[in-house]
Amino acid sequence: MKRLQSCVLPAVLLAVVGCDGGTGTGGSGGTGGSGGSGGSTTTSTTVTSSTTSSTSTGTPTIANCENGTELVFGQAMIGGLDNAGQEDFFRFEGLKGQVLFIEIDAQDIDQVTFDPTYIDTTVTLVDINGDRIAQNDNPTEFTSADSRLYTILPADGTYCVKVSECWTAKANPGSQCLEPQEKTSTYYELYVFELIDDGPGDANTSDPEGGNDPMSATTVDFVQADDGSYFTGYIWGYYETETDIDVYSMTLPADLPVSVGARSAGSVATFPTGVSGNGSTSPTGDILIFDPAIPDIPIARIDPGQSDQIRAPLELDKEYWLFVNRAPGAKEENDFYIVSARPTWGNPVETDDMNNSSFATAEIIDFSDGDSAFVEGDLIPITDVDHFKVDVPGGQTLVTAVCGARTQGSGLRQMKITLLGEDGMALSAAASDIETATQLAYVQDVPIGNNATVVLKVEAPTQAADTSGSYYQCGVHFSSP
């Protein structure tokens, strides 16, 4: 059985949060999933897929879209990129407005992450002439080198899904693809699913263009998994005008399974646009989440040109407004957006905010994932400074810390993190970093020395005037060379 849901973590958060499982098991720090029309399963049908043959000298002869293997939605198309330069084509007839999720499983089949011995796939949607419409190399969640593409077809016609190795598809493979170029494991499975909004209960939500304000908000539906948690939902619509704004009503289910010590959160992710992204002819504009009780300022805000995910603490069983804006620019032919949304849980929350403002009273956080510890909190007021103490595991000599605030939709600006030793001083000059609009605060592989404990210090000098959220999320990780 092929489950239309897989565990995902944004690349920038791999070191910050834990994964809550492909079927949505609700563990702390999970970031949602990727899949088809919400929590269902489909039987995999094996189809011989390679449309590339080799000459007697071993040089591949690449087929075009017209000669591609017929693709069957929802069925596994089996292939292998066995030869250098090989590209496999899978042909189908599409309709304007069809919403597609295209997934390649190669590394994920064996549950490996960026294994250099496995093919580093790239999936490209092309028209009958071979012109590129959309492409994905690595998923936005960046959990492996397998490809995931979400797109909306621009017209009726014949299309092909082209499966390539990154080293074949990219102009500068040395800087973009997993090395080495030659791979041992070349097998893949290709799946294409159509996402359809069948109304309440299917985890897919499309905008009916009823208006541009909360009075006409479209309700976002979430589907519950067998274990009680909830699948990722997909939301899409068209920008009908240059100033179009689509508004959704989003409520985290009251029965979301509890993650002890954490607080409930809403995760909303966007996808890159253009022919190197999902194929939309318009960039996605700002994404905002409002509490209707405070309609003048959003809780969370991201510019998808800088950050691709909101991860904000939201209450269960409470309505919030999700605004999807259009980026400035002239109206184009296929201006659409696709975002994902999921009810989930954050990292364990600070429990001693009244007292953890100094090094001497640092709050102790426990390991929740092997040699890693996770925490989140708020800086209220902005002059607040939080400290967290972590015991160094035996045998580990290096420490890494990663924290996100603005990159996750928070209003905190220039958040600074510092790793301190037992003397209250920074472990080294490299033990501090400041978050930017596009990059997490990230301190990597700092030598621990003789310290038996390490303290993470979190502070921020300013709060954005246009975003009320003051939250942050952090992870501390220990390792040895």
ROGUMI-917584 format. One record per residue (C-alpha): residue number from 0; residue in three letters; x, y, z. Coordinates in pm, whole numbers, plus 50000, padded with zeros to 5 digits. Example, Ala and Ser with C-alpha at 12.3 -4.5 7.8 and 13.67 -1.06 7.14 Angstrom:
> nr:rest:px:py:pz
> 0:ALA:51230:49550:50780
> 1:SER:51367:49894:50714
This chain:
> nr:rest:px:py:pz
> 0:MET:50000:50000:50000
> 1:LYS:50122:50347:49915
> 2:ARG:50022:50597:50182
> 3:LEU:49962:50951:50057
> 4:GLN:50136:51097:50356
> 5:SER:50501:51104:50453
> 6:CYS:50696:51252:50737
> 7:VAL:50845:51586:50642
> 8:LEU:51061:51851:50802
> 9:PRO:51165:52181:50651
> 10:ALA:51535:52179:50574
> 11:VAL:51595:52480:50792
> 12:LEU:51428:52305:51085
> 13:LEU:51590:51966:51063
> 14:ALA:51801:52059:51362
> 15:VAL:51524:52238:51545
> 16:VAL:51221:52016:51567
> 17:GLY:51142:51647:51573
> 18:CYS:50924:51467:51324
> 19:ASP:50575:51364:51424
> 20:GLY:50534:51085:51174
> 21:GLY:50396:51042:50828
> 22:THR:50045:50966:50941
> 23:GLY:50042:51251:51185
> 24:THR:50121:51097:51519
> 25:GLY:50125:51430:51694
> 26:GLY:50473:51412:51846
> 27:SER:50630:51732:51968
> 28:GLY:50793:51949:51711
> 29:GLY:50643:51776:51407
> 30:THR:50600:51986:51100
> 31:GLY:50334:51815:50901
> 32:GLY:50327:51591:50602
> 33:SER:50322:51574:50231
> 34:GLY:50073:51376:50034
> 35:GLY:49765:51348:49824
> 36:SER:49404:51414:49900
> 37:GLY:49425:51373:50270
> 38:GLY:49504:51058:50457
> 39:SER:49377:50798:50214
> 40:THR:49574:50510:50071
> 41:THR:49599:50363:49724
> 42:THR:49715:50029:49592
> 43:SER:50046:50049:49412
> 44:THR:50043:49911:49059
> 45:THR:50381:49830:48912
> 46:VAL:50434:49972:48563
> 47:THR:50749:49936:48356
> 48:SER:50845:50297:48303
> 49:SER:51185:50361:48152
> 50:THR:51157:50530:47814
> 51:THR:51532:50554:47767
> 52:SER:51730:50293:47583
> 53:SER:52104:50254:47540
> 54:THR:52313:50214:47230
> 55:SER:52570:49939:47195
> 56:THR:52830:50181:47331
> 57:GLY:52625:50238:47643
> 58:THR:52530:50595:47551
> 59:PRO:52166:50660:47643
> 60:THR:51915:50756:47378
> 61:ILE:51673:50996:47544
> 62:ALA:51306:50968:47450
> 63:ASN:51077:51272:47421
> 64:CYS:50733:51341:47561
> 65:GLU:50550:51214:47254
> 66:ASN:50701:50868:47304
> 67:GLY:50664:50866:47681
> 68:THR:50509:50581:47879
> 69:GLU:50140:50633:47949
> 70:LEU:50097:50754:48306
> 71:VAL:49817:50630:48530
> 72:PHE:49715:50860:48815
> 73:GLY:49746:50703:49158
> 74:GLN:49953:50407:49039
> 75:ALA:50322:50343:49095
> 76:MET:50530:50399:48785
> 77:ILE:50846:50195:48839
> 78:GLY:51176:50297:48687
> 79:GLY:51551:50319:48727
> 80:LEU:51797:50589:48619
> 81:ASP:52064:50333:48535
> 82:ASN:52257:50525:48267
> 83:ALA:52434:50860:48276
> 84:GLY:52218:51128:48115
> 85:GLN:51903:50916:48124
> 86:GLU:51564:51087:48146
> 87:ASP:51233:50899:48167
> 88:PHE:50910:51047:48027
> 89:PHE:50553:50962:48140
> 90:ARG:50276:51101:47919
> 91:PHE:49920:51196:48020
> 92:GLU:49630:51408:47898
> 93:GLY:49561:51700:48131
> 94:LEU:49291:51963:48174
> 95:LYS:49325:52331:48254
> 96:GLY:49291:52382:48629
> 97:GLN:49381:52028:48735
> 98:VAL:49570:52035:49065
> 99:LEU:49846:51774:49074
> 100:PHE:50077:51632:49336
> 101:ILE:50377:51458:49177
> 102:GLU:50607:51253:49399
> 103:ILE:50919:51046:49341
> 104:ASP:51027:50791:49602
> 105:ALA:51385:50665:49583
> 106:GLN:51554:50743:49911
> 107:ASP:51225:50746:50102
> 108:ILE:51156:50384:50006
> 109:ASP:51448:50275:50223
> 110:GLN:51402:50560:50472
> 111:VAL:51743:50713:50407
> 112:THR:51817:51086:50413
> 113:PHE:52043:51244:50149
> 114:ASP:52231:50920:50103
> 115:PRO:52491:50990:49830
> 116:THR:52468:50633:49699
> 117:TYR:52101:50687:49601
> 118:ILE:51987:50883:49296
> 119:ASP:51921:51253:49358
> 120:THR:51605:51291:49153
> 121:THR:51457:51593:48977
> 122:VAL:51099:51591:48848
> 123:THR:50993:51824:48566
> 124:LEU:50650:51885:48418
> 125:VAL:50677:51958:48043
> 126:ASP:50432:52010:47760
> 127:ILE:50422:51800:47442
> 128:ASN:50703:52011:47295
> 129:GLY:50926:51948:47594
> 130:ASP:50897:52305:47727
> 131:ARG:50927:52323:48102
> 132:ILE:50620:52426:48303
> 133:ALA:50725:52337:48658
> 134:GLN:51009:52157:48834
> 135:ASN:51121:52028:49171
> 136:ASP:51462:51900:49277
> 137:ASN:51426:51869:49654
> 138:PRO:51098:51898:49842
> 139:THR:51030:52220:50028
> 140:GLU:51034:52009:50344
> 141:PHE:51386:51895:50244
> 142:THR:51374:51561:50421
> 143:SER:51550:51375:50140
> 144:ALA:51672:51423:49783
> 145:ASP:51344:51278:49651
> 146:SER:51125:51520:49455
> 147:ARG:50775:51652:49534
> 148:LEU:50596:51891:49302
> 149:TYR:50258:52062:49349
> 150:THR:50117:52240:49044
> 151:ILE:49804:52348:48854
> 152:LEU:49788:52279:48481
> 153:PRO:49767:52593:48264
> 154:ALA:49567:52447:47971
> 155:ASP:49413:52135:47820
> 156:GLY:49666:51921:47641
> 157:THR:49928:51648:47649
> 158:TYR:50187:51669:47926
> 159:CYS:50479:51463:48045
> 160:VAL:50640:51409:48380
> 161:LYS:51015:51386:48321
> 162:VAL:51227:51202:48578
> 163:SER:51597:51290:48579
> 164:GLU:51904:51267:48795
> 165:CYS:52003:51603:48939
> 166:TRP:52338:51574:48759
> 167:THR:52148:51557:48428
> 168:ALA:51884:51822:48500
> 169:LYS:52091:52101:48656
> 170:ALA:52319:52347:48477
> 171:ASN:52559:52358:48775
> 172:PRO:52529:52010:48924
> 173:GLY:52853:52031:49121
> 174:SER:52700:52293:49350
> 175:GLN:52341:52163:49354
> 176:CYS:52351:51782:49346
> 177:LEU:52457:51505:49579
> 178:GLU:52805:51373:49507
> 179:PRO:52927:51147:49361
> 180:GLN:52765:51162:49019
> 181:GLU:52759:50784:48986
> 182:LYS:52497:50626:49213
> 183:THR:52464:50267:49335
> 184:SER:52087:50269:49397
> 185:THR:51903:50391:49084
> 186:TYR:51549:50255:49145
> 187:TYR:51253:50494:49186
> 188:GLU:50875:50497:49206
> 189:LEU:50677:50783:49052
> 190:TYR:50327:50873:49173
> 191:VAL:50094:51140:49035
> 192:PHE:49775:51228:49222
> 193:GLU:49503:51476:49139
> 194:LEU:49398:51688:49435
> 195:ILE:49023:51750:49433
> 196:ASP:48814:51965:49665
> 197:ASP:48509:51748:49726
> 198:GLY:48380:51965:50010
> 199:PRO:48410:51915:50387
> 200:GLY:48605:51614:50497
> 201:ASP:48863:51569:50220
> 202:ALA:49154:51788:50347
> 203:ASN:49161:51986:50023
> 204:THR:49031:52343:50010
> 205:SER:48997:52559:49699
> 206:ASP:48906:52925:49693
> 207:PRO:48564:52993:49536
> 208:GLU:48646:53363:49480
> 209:GLY:48354:53475:49693
> 210:GLY:48529:53784:49827
> 211:ASN:48848:53927:49972
> 212:ASP:48764:53966:50340
> 213:PRO:48690:53755:50651
> 214:MET:48315:53784:50592
> 215:SER:48359:53561:50286
> 216:ALA:48630:53335:50434
> 217:THR:48645:52977:50307
> 218:THR:48667:52710:50575
> 219:VAL:48983:52496:50577
> 220:ASP:48907:52128:50636
> 221:PHE:49138:51888:50821
> 222:VAL:49111:51508:50799
> 223:GLN:49183:51288:51099
> 224:ALA:49418:50991:51072
> 225:ASP:49355:50651:51228
> 226:ASP:49574:50738:51525
> 227:GLY:49370:51052:51602
> 228:SER:49614:51306:51461
> 229:TYR:49551:51513:51148
> 230:PHE:49691:51507:50797
> 231:THR:49829:51801:50609
> 232:GLY:49563:51988:50415
> 233:TYR:49619:52162:50080
> 234:ILE:49476:52502:49991
> 235:TRP:49480:52657:49646
> 236:GLY:49330:52933:49441
> 237:TYR:49383:53178:49157
> 238:TYR:49475:53545:49177
> 239:GLU:49187:53693:48978
> 240:THR:49325:54048:48991
> 241:GLU:49656:54218:49063
> 242:THR:49535:54301:49414
> 243:ASP:49351:53977:49493
> 244:ILE:49350:53858:49855
> 245:ASP:49204:53520:49952
> 246:VAL:49087:53466:50308
> 247:TYR:49034:53134:50486
> 248:SER:48890:53039:50824
> 249:MET:49118:52789:51000
> 250:THR:49040:52611:51328
> 251:LEU:49270:52357:51491
> 252:PRO:49058:52054:51589
> 253:ALA:48970:52030:51959
> 254:ASP:49058:51659:51965
> 255:LEU:49414:51696:51834
> 256:PRO:49607:51438:52043
> 257:VAL:49797:51607:52322
> 258:SER:50175:51634:52316
> 259:VAL:50279:51665:52679
> 260:GLY:50465:51984:52760
> 261:ALA:50407:52139:52418
> 262:ARG:50150:52384:52287
> 263:SER:49933:52345:51981
> 264:ALA:50049:52510:51662
> 265:GLY:49940:52585:51308
> 266:SER:50187:52508:51030
> 267:VAL:50134:52682:50694
> 268:ALA:50388:52628:50415
> 269:THR:50429:52778:50069
> 270:PHE:50601:52646:49757
> 271:PRO:50841:52814:49510
> 272:THR:50676:52955:49198
> 273:GLY:50778:52989:48832
> 274:VAL:50913:52726:48590
> 275:SER:51172:52621:48848
> 276:GLY:50898:52585:49108
> 277:ASN:50527:52502:49098
> 278:GLY:50464:52671:48762
> 279:SER:50258:52966:48884
> 280:THR:50315:53280:48681
> 281:SER:50283:53494:48995
> 282:PRO:50490:53480:49314
> 283:THR:50291:53415:49630
> 284:GLY:50255:53731:49840
> 285:ASP:50259:53769:50217
> 286:ILE:50088:53497:50423
> 287:LEU:49925:53616:50746
> 288:ILE:49737:53458:51038
> 289:PHE:49497:53675:51241
> 290:ASP:49311:53623:51566
> 291:PRO:48962:53760:51486
> 292:ALA:48953:53913:51835
> 293:ILE:49254:54128:51733
> 294:PRO:49188:54198:51364
> 295:ASP:49424:54493:51328
> 296:ILE:49756:54308:51353
> 297:PRO:49843:53950:51253
> 298:ILE:49985:53694:51495
> 299:ALA:50217:53565:51224
> 300:ARG:50343:53687:50888
> 301:ILE:50588:53563:50625
> 302:ASP:50704:53689:50290
> 303:PRO:50742:53366:50085
> 304:GLY:51027:53530:49900
> 305:GLN:51220:53517:50228
> 306:SER:51072:53228:50426
> 307:ASP:50845:52943:50323
> 308:GLN:50671:52842:50647
> 309:ILE:50466:52985:50931
> 310:ARG:50479:52779:51247
> 311:ALA:50280:52968:51508
> 312:PRO:50136:52870:51846
> 313:LEU:49756:52865:51802
> 314:GLU:49483:52754:52041
> 315:LEU:49271:52447:51974
> 316:ASP:48905:52488:51878
> 317:LYS:48947:52860:51803
> 318:GLU:48892:53029:51469
> 319:TYR:49181:53207:51298
> 320:TRP:49193:53389:50966
> 321:LEU:49449:53287:50706
> 322:PHE:49523:53557:50446
> 323:VAL:49697:53471:50116
> 324:ASN:49810:53780:49929
> 325:ARG:49931:53827:49573
> 326:ALA:50280:53967:49525
> 327:PRO:50301:54298:49332
> 328:GLY:50320:54266:48955
> 329:ALA:50119:54252:48635
> 330:LYS:49849:53987:48592
> 331:GLU:49973:53678:48407
> 332:GLU:49809:53376:48242
> 333:ASN:49834:53115:48519
> 334:ASP:49850:53310:48846
> 335:PHE:49778:53059:49119
> 336:TYR:49901:52964:49464
> 337:ILE:49919:52641:49661
> 338:VAL:49987:52631:50034
> 339:SER:49969:52351:50288
> 340:ALA:49825:52372:50638
> 341:ARG:49838:52138:50932
> 342:PRO:49737:52131:51299
> 343:THR:50032:52009:51500
> 344:TRP:50235:52068:51816
> 345:GLY:50539:52278:51882
> 346:ASN:50848:52200:52085
> 347:PRO:50825:52168:52466
> 348:VAL:50745:52513:52604
> 349:GLU:50954:52699:52859
> 350:THR:50800:52642:53202
> 351:ASP:50991:52894:53411
> 352:ASP:50968:53216:53210
> 353:MET:50947:53427:53525
> 354:ASN:51287:53306:53645
> 355:ASN:51497:53197:53345
> 356:SER:51607:53550:53254
> 357:SER:51956:53504:53399
> 358:PHE:52240:53258:53352
> 359:ALA:52224:53160:53720
> 360:THR:51856:53065:53696
> 361:ALA:51866:52895:53355
> 362:GLU:51579:52649:53301
> 363:ILE:51686:52287:53258
> 364:ILE:51565:52121:52939
> 365:ASP:51581:51745:52883
> 366:PHE:51682:51543:52581
> 367:SER:51387:51434:52370
> 368:ASP:51563:51285:52069
> 369:GLY:51890:51105:52141
> 370:ASP:52158:51373:52168
> 371:SER:51916:51660:52103
> 372:ALA:51698:51880:52320
> 373:PHE:51417:52108:52201
> 374:VAL:51238:52408:52349
> 375:GLU:51026:52705:52249
> 376:GLY:50910:53018:52424
> 377:ASP:50820:53384:52398
> 378:LEU:51012:53703:52459
> 379:ILE:50753:53916:52640
> 380:PRO:50828:54200:52687
> 381:ILE:51092:54244:52420
> 382:THR:51351:54305:52693
> 383:ASP:51300:53946:52812
> 384:VAL:51602:53715:52785
> 385:ASP:51565:53336:52818
> 386:HIS:51830:53086:52933
> 387:PHE:51818:52707:52903
> 388:LYS:52066:52463:53054
> 389:VAL:52149:52129:52892
> 390:ASP:52375:51853:53028
> 391:VAL:52643:51741:52784
> 392:PRO:52600:51371:52693
> 393:GLY:52897:51150:52762
> 394:GLY:53151:51132:52482
> 395:GLN:53020:51432:52289
> 396:THR:53260:51716:52213
> 397:LEU:53067:51950:51982
> 398:VAL:52741:52143:52022
> 399:THR:52509:52296:51763
> 400:ALA:52212:52527:51825
> 401:VAL:51944:52636:51578
> 402:CYS:51657:52877:51652
> 403:GLY:51380:53027:51440
> 404:ALA:51146:53318:51503
> 405:ARG:51103:53559:51211
> 406:THR:51164:53275:50966
> 407:GLN:50865:53100:51128
> 408:GLY:50633:53403:51112
> 409:SER:50711:53557:51452
> 410:GLY:50742:53933:51499
> 411:LEU:51076:53901:51678
> 412:ARG:51353:54073:51484
> 413:GLN:51727:54005:51488
> 414:MET:51688:53727:51744
> 415:LYS:52027:53638:51883
> 416:ILE:52138:53305:52029
> 417:THR:52455:53237:52227
> 418:LEU:52597:52916:52371
> 419:LEU:52751:52969:52713
> 420:GLY:52986:52751:52914
> 421:GLU:52980:52688:53289
> 422:ASP:53153:53022:53353
> 423:GLY:52869:53213:53185
> 424:MET:53088:53315:52892
> 425:ALA:53037:53232:52525
> 426:LEU:53202:52902:52435
> 427:SER:53389:53079:52157
> 428:ALA:53362:53368:51914
> 429:ALA:53167:53135:51685
> 430:ALA:52911:53045:51957
> 431:SER:52668:53325:51870
> 432:ASP:52450:53407:51571
> 433:ILE:52165:53643:51473
> 434:GLU:51858:53540:51274
> 435:THR:51787:53729:50951
> 436:ALA:51477:53752:50733
> 437:THR:51592:53446:50539
> 438:GLN:51825:53252:50768
> 439:LEU:51776:53089:51107
> 440:ALA:52008:53170:51393
> 441:TYR:52255:52883:51352
> 442:VAL:52562:52800:51558
> 443:GLN:52731:52484:51430
> 444:ASP:52979:52239:51583
> 445:VAL:53122:52457:51857
> 446:PRO:53382:52276:52075
> 447:ILE:53246:52210:52425
> 448:GLY:53582:52183:52601
> 449:ASN:53564:52066:52961
> 450:ASN:53213:52199:53022
> 451:ALA:52968:51948:53168
> 452:THR:52671:52176:53090
> 453:VAL:52589:52425:52817
> 454:VAL:52345:52716:52842
> 455:LEU:52149:52848:52544
> 456:LYS:52076:53221:52569
> 457:VAL:51792:53366:52355
> 458:GLU:51726:53738:52312
> 459:ALA:51593:53986:52056
> 460:PRO:51635:54365:52039
> 461:THR:51314:54454:51856
> 462:GLN:50954:54346:51784
> 463:ALA:50801:54419:51442
> 464:ALA:50522:54675:51449
> 465:ASP:50319:54475:51197
> 466:THR:50331:54129:51365
> 467:SER:50228:54056:51723
> 468:GLY:50376:53705:51763
> 469:SER:50679:53695:51994
> 470:TYR:50750:53322:51978
> 471:TYR:51066:53130:51892
> 472:GLN:51164:52763:51853
> 473:CYS:51505:52611:51927
> 474:GLY:51703:52291:51918
> 475:VAL:52037:52202:52080
> 476:HIS:52234:51910:51939
> 477:PHE:52550:51733:52054
> 478:SER:52792:51533:51843
> 479:SER:53152:51424:51813
> 480:PRO:53386:51420:51510
